[in-house]
Structures are given as C-alpha cells and as structure tokens.
Amino acid sequence: MIEDVVKISGLTHAEFFKRPSNQWVLACLDLVEGLLESVKQTHIEEESNTYITHCEND
C-alpha cells in the first residue's frame, strides 16, 4: 500500500516522508511493525512461519 501511495504522489520516498501531512503513514508503519512483533512473540516456539516471513519481506 505504501509503495502505491508514494508512487501516486509523484514524490521520492524521502520527499514523501518528510512532509508533515504524510506522517500518518509512518504512524501506520510503526503500528504494523508492533503488531508483527507481537505475532512473532506469540509463535516464538515455531521454527519457521511462512506468513511471518512473507510479512517481514514485504
């Protein structure tokens, strides 16, 4: 989603994230990273989880 929003804006990633009006995207990224970390902690006993790996790679 973020890649699409930045692309539509016509700005570089650096330009996009420097704009105060786009700080909500960084807040969403922080939330997603926190949720992913919670999922990882919940499944810590698992050797590998393809869903978690896929999310981390994206």
C-alpha positions in Angstrom: 0.0 0.0 0.0 2.7 2.4 0.9 4.6 1.9 -2.3 1.4 2.7 -4.2 0.7 5.9 -2.2 4.2 7.1 -2.7 4.1 6.3 -6.4 0.8 8.2 -6.8 2.2 11.2 -5.0 4.9 11.6 -7.7 7.5 12.2 -4.9 10.5 10.2 -3.9 10.3 8.2 -0.7 12.4 10.8 1.1 10.3 13.7 -0.1 7.1 11.9 0.7 8.0 11.0 4.3 9.4 14.5 5.1 6.1 16.1 4.5 4.2 16.6 7.8 0.9 15.7 6.1 2.2 12.2 5.4 3.3 11.4 8.9 0.2 9.2 9.3 1.9 6.7 7.0 4.9 6.4 9.4 2.5 6.0 12.3 0.8 3.2 10.4 4.1 1.5 9.7 5.0 1.7 13.4 1.7 0.1 14.3 2.2 -2.7 11.7 5.7 -3.4 12.9 4.5 -3.6 16.5 1.7 -6.0 15.5 4.1 -8.2 13.6 6.5 -8.3 16.5 3.5 -9.4 18.7 2.7 -12.2 16.3 6.3 -13.3 16.2 6.4 -13.5 20.0 3.2 -15.5 20.1 4.7 -18.0 17.7 8.2 -18.0 19.1 8.3 -21.7 19.6 7.8 -22.3 15.9 10.9 -22.8 13.9 9.6 -21.0 10.8 6.3 -19.4 9.9 5.8 -18.6 6.2 3.2 -15.9 6.9 5.6 -14.0 9.2 8.4 -14.4 6.8 6.2 -13.1 4.0 5.2 -10.1 6.0 8.7 -9.3 7.0 9.9 -9.5 3.4 7.2 -7.1 2.2 
